[in-house]
Amino acid sequence: MASEFLVFAIVGFLAQIVDGALGMAYGVVSTTMLLSFGLPPAAASASVHTAEMFTTAASATSHISQRNVNWHLFWRLAPAGIAGGILGTYVLTSIDGTVLRPFVTVYLGLLGVYILFRAFRARAPYREHGTAYIAPLGVAGGFVDAAGGGGWGPIVTSSLIGSGGAPRYVVGTVNTVEFFVTTAVSVAFVTALFTGHWQQTGGLYGHIWSVAGLVAGGVLAAPLAGFVVRMIPARALMLLVGGLVTVLAAYQTWQLLA
């Protein structure tokens, strides 16, 4: 019990450091760990989103205090992400969400390579994205995040940076929106549980210490997020994001082929 808490506290701390600085990885890393401990996909996703309600609140506070948030982008991205997250929760509690993984993996792999390519090119002026691009992206990111147990950051952060967004403000804004998406997904899971729509909760109750460890480690690391993003140069941030996305896509490809 104590050892399980400690292991997941360390995982939560390291995953949140990466997530807060690069705008992705907490959900993917944490979900992968929980699945390896035997939780079914829906229970793992519910556990991670419960933990993220606490870690994303702390991370969002850090980014807001460091002025890393583009509020114009925030108000267009948040409603779309919430809608996509609720839809993804319904899908995951109804069918096998793993059917989406090959498509998401290919998308992330191509996007990671493209971000690395952009990082080495002469820097073009950063641009503000239109609602016609942000709304569908938010819905897709929220959907994949809920259905796959993680994916909001890899989908949304990498897409916005890859298409010309300023890295610091993209990471800060996407992390701040994630709190609201995560809260909506968690509420949707609870609603599905109490209405009898979701019956796969057996593994969830037996891993309460894992979830507690994820919360404790993530909350400890989250306040560092805003400061780290503010200090990293834009090109270095693009290289780190592109490299991480590419590695995650390669790892997911290996899992699918194994």
C-alpha positions as CSV (number, residue, x, y, z in Angstrom):
1,M,0.0,0.0,0.0
2,A,2.7,2.5,1.1
3,S,5.0,1.3,-1.7
4,E,2.3,1.7,-4.3
5,F,1.6,5.2,-3.1
6,L,5.3,6.1,-3.3
7,V,5.8,4.7,-6.8
8,F,2.8,6.6,-8.2
9,A,3.8,9.8,-6.3
10,I,7.1,9.7,-8.1
11,V,5.4,9.0,-11.4
12,G,2.9,11.8,-10.8
13,F,5.7,14.3,-9.9
14,L,7.9,13.5,-13.0
15,A,4.9,13.3,-15.4
16,Q,3.6,16.7,-14.1
17,I,7.0,18.4,-14.5
18,V,7.0,17.3,-18.1
19,D,3.4,18.1,-18.6
20,G,3.6,21.6,-17.1
21,A,6.7,22.5,-19.1
22,L,5.7,21.0,-22.5
23,G,1.9,20.9,-22.3
24,M,1.6,17.1,-22.5
25,A,2.4,13.7,-21.1
26,Y,0.8,13.5,-17.6
27,G,-2.3,11.7,-18.8
28,V,-0.4,9.4,-21.2
29,V,2.3,8.4,-18.7
30,S,-0.1,8.0,-15.8
31,T,-2.7,6.0,-17.8
32,T,0.1,3.7,-19.2
33,M,1.2,3.0,-15.6
34,L,-2.3,2.2,-14.4
35,L,-3.0,-0.1,-17.3
36,S,0.2,-2.0,-16.5
37,F,-1.1,-2.5,-13.0
38,G,-4.2,-4.2,-14.4
39,L,-6.9,-1.5,-14.5
40,P,-9.4,-1.7,-17.4
41,P,-9.2,1.3,-19.8
42,A,-12.3,3.1,-18.5
43,A,-11.2,2.8,-14.9
44,A,-7.7,4.0,-15.7
45,S,-9.0,7.0,-17.6
46,A,-11.4,7.8,-14.7
47,S,-8.6,7.5,-12.2
48,V,-6.2,9.8,-14.1
49,H,-8.9,12.4,-14.7
50,T,-9.7,12.4,-11.0
51,A,-6.0,13.0,-10.2
52,E,-5.8,15.7,-12.9
53,M,-8.5,17.7,-11.4
54,F,-6.0,18.6,-8.6
55,T,-2.8,18.8,-10.7
56,T,-4.3,20.9,-13.5
57,A,-5.8,23.3,-11.0
58,A,-2.3,23.9,-9.5
59,S,-0.7,24.0,-12.9
60,A,-3.3,26.5,-14.2
61,T,-2.7,28.8,-11.2
62,S,1.0,28.7,-11.9
63,H,0.6,29.6,-15.6
64,I,-1.9,32.4,-14.8
65,S,0.5,33.9,-12.2
66,Q,3.3,33.9,-14.7
67,R,1.1,35.5,-17.4
68,N,1.5,32.5,-19.8
69,V,-2.2,32.5,-20.8
70,N,-3.7,33.9,-24.0
71,W,-7.2,34.6,-22.8
72,H,-8.6,35.1,-26.4
73,L,-7.5,31.6,-27.2
74,F,-8.7,30.3,-23.9
75,W,-12.3,31.4,-24.3
76,R,-12.5,29.7,-27.8
77,L,-10.7,26.5,-26.8
78,A,-12.4,25.7,-23.5
79,P,-16.0,25.1,-24.6
80,A,-14.9,22.9,-27.5
81,G,-12.6,20.9,-25.3
82,I,-15.3,20.3,-22.7
83,A,-17.8,19.2,-25.4
84,G,-15.3,16.8,-26.8
85,G,-14.4,15.4,-23.4
86,I,-18.0,14.6,-22.5
87,L,-18.5,12.9,-25.9
88,G,-15.3,10.9,-25.4
89,T,-16.5,9.8,-22.0
90,Y,-19.7,8.5,-23.4
91,V,-17.8,6.5,-26.1
92,L,-15.4,5.0,-23.6
93,T,-18.1,3.8,-21.3
94,S,-20.0,2.4,-24.2
95,I,-17.5,0.8,-26.6
96,D,-13.8,0.0,-26.8
97,G,-11.9,3.3,-27.2
98,T,-8.7,1.5,-28.2
99,V,-9.9,1.5,-31.8
100,L,-8.8,5.1,-32.0
101,R,-5.2,4.5,-31.0
102,P,-3.7,3.7,-34.4
103,F,-5.1,6.8,-36.0
104,V,-4.0,9.1,-33.1
105,T,-0.5,7.5,-33.2
106,V,0.0,8.2,-36.9
107,Y,-1.2,11.8,-36.4
108,L,1.1,12.4,-33.5
109,G,4.1,10.9,-35.3
110,L,3.7,13.1,-38.3
111,L,3.1,16.2,-36.2
112,G,6.1,15.6,-34.0
113,V,8.4,15.4,-37.1
114,Y,6.8,18.5,-38.5
115,I,7.4,20.5,-35.2
116,L,11.0,19.4,-35.2
117,F,11.3,20.6,-38.8
118,R,9.8,24.0,-37.9
119,A,12.1,24.4,-35.0
120,F,15.2,24.2,-37.3
121,R,13.8,26.6,-39.9
122,A,14.0,30.4,-39.8
123,R,11.4,31.6,-37.4
124,A,8.2,32.9,-39.0
125,P,6.0,35.4,-37.1
126,Y,3.7,33.7,-34.6
127,R,0.1,33.9,-35.6
128,E,-3.3,33.9,-33.9
129,H,-5.5,30.9,-34.9
130,G,-9.1,31.4,-36.1
131,T,-12.1,29.9,-34.4
132,A,-12.7,27.6,-37.4
133,Y,-9.5,25.9,-36.6
134,I,-9.6,26.0,-32.8
135,A,-13.1,24.7,-32.2
136,P,-12.7,21.3,-34.1
137,L,-9.2,20.9,-32.6
138,G,-10.6,21.4,-29.1
139,V,-13.4,18.9,-29.7
140,A,-10.9,16.3,-31.1
141,G,-8.4,16.9,-28.2
142,G,-11.1,16.5,-25.5
143,F,-12.6,13.4,-27.2
144,V,-9.2,11.6,-27.5
145,D,-8.3,12.6,-24.0
146,A,-11.4,11.1,-22.5
147,A,-11.6,8.0,-24.8
148,G,-7.9,7.2,-24.6
149,G,-7.1,8.2,-21.0
150,G,-4.8,11.0,-22.2
151,G,-4.2,13.0,-25.4
152,W,-5.4,16.6,-24.7
153,G,-1.8,18.0,-24.6
154,P,-0.3,15.9,-27.4
155,I,-3.2,16.7,-29.8
156,V,-3.9,20.4,-28.9
157,T,-0.5,21.7,-27.9
158,S,1.4,20.1,-30.7
159,S,-1.2,21.1,-33.3
160,L,-1.2,24.8,-32.2
161,I,2.6,25.0,-32.0
162,G,3.0,23.1,-35.3
163,S,0.7,25.5,-37.1
164,G,2.5,28.7,-35.9
165,G,1.3,29.4,-32.3
166,A,3.7,31.0,-29.8
167,P,5.0,28.1,-27.7
168,R,4.9,29.8,-24.3
169,Y,1.3,31.0,-24.6
170,V,0.1,27.8,-26.3
171,V,1.5,25.6,-23.4
172,G,0.1,28.0,-20.7
173,T,-3.3,28.3,-22.3
174,V,-3.7,24.6,-23.1
175,N,-2.7,23.6,-19.6
176,T,-5.2,26.1,-18.1
177,V,-8.0,24.9,-20.3
178,E,-7.2,21.3,-19.3
179,F,-8.5,21.9,-15.8
180,F,-12.0,22.5,-17.1
181,V,-11.8,19.7,-19.6
182,T,-10.7,17.3,-16.9
183,T,-13.4,18.4,-14.5
184,A,-16.1,17.9,-17.2
185,V,-14.7,14.4,-18.0
186,S,-14.6,13.4,-14.3
187,V,-18.2,14.6,-13.8
188,A,-19.3,12.7,-16.9
189,F,-17.6,9.5,-15.5
190,V,-19.4,9.9,-12.2
191,T,-22.7,10.5,-13.9
192,A,-22.2,7.4,-16.0
193,L,-21.5,5.4,-12.9
194,F,-24.5,6.6,-10.9
195,T,-26.9,6.2,-13.8
196,G,-25.8,2.6,-14.4
197,H,-24.4,3.4,-17.8
198,W,-20.9,2.3,-16.8
199,Q,-20.4,-0.9,-15.0
200,Q,-16.6,-1.4,-15.3
201,T,-15.6,0.0,-11.9
202,G,-14.3,-3.1,-10.2
203,G,-10.6,-2.2,-10.8
204,L,-11.0,1.4,-9.7
205,Y,-11.7,0.9,-6.0
206,G,-8.8,-1.4,-5.6
207,H,-6.3,1.2,-6.7
208,I,-7.2,4.2,-4.6
209,W,-3.6,4.5,-3.3
210,S,-2.3,4.7,-6.9
211,V,-4.7,7.6,-7.6
212,A,-3.7,9.3,-4.3
213,G,0.0,9.0,-5.3
214,L,-0.6,10.6,-8.7
215,V,-2.4,13.5,-7.0
216,A,0.3,14.0,-4.4
217,G,3.2,13.9,-6.8
218,G,1.4,16.0,-9.4
219,V,0.3,18.7,-7.0
220,L,3.9,19.0,-5.7
221,A,5.3,19.5,-9.2
222,A,2.6,21.7,-10.7
223,P,3.6,25.1,-9.2
224,L,6.9,24.8,-11.1
225,A,5.1,24.7,-14.5
226,G,4.6,28.4,-15.2
227,F,8.1,29.4,-14.2
228,V,9.7,26.7,-16.3
229,V,7.8,27.6,-19.5
230,R,8.5,31.3,-19.0
231,M,12.3,30.7,-18.8
232,I,12.7,28.2,-21.8
233,P,13.5,29.9,-25.1
234,A,10.8,29.4,-27.8
235,R,13.0,27.3,-30.2
236,A,14.2,25.0,-27.4
237,L,10.6,24.6,-26.3
238,M,9.6,23.6,-29.9
239,L,12.5,21.1,-30.0
240,L,11.4,19.6,-26.7
241,V,7.7,19.4,-27.7
242,G,8.5,17.9,-31.1
243,G,10.9,15.4,-29.6
244,L,8.5,14.3,-26.9
245,V,5.6,13.9,-29.3
246,T,7.8,11.8,-31.7
247,V,8.9,9.6,-28.8
248,L,5.4,9.1,-27.5
249,A,4.2,8.2,-31.0
250,A,7.1,5.7,-31.4
251,Y,6.3,4.1,-28.1
252,Q,2.6,3.8,-28.9
253,T,3.5,2.2,-32.2
254,W,5.7,-0.3,-30.5
255,Q,2.8,-1.1,-28.1
256,L,0.4,-1.6,-31.0
257,L,2.8,-3.9,-32.8
258,A,3.9,-5.9,-29.8
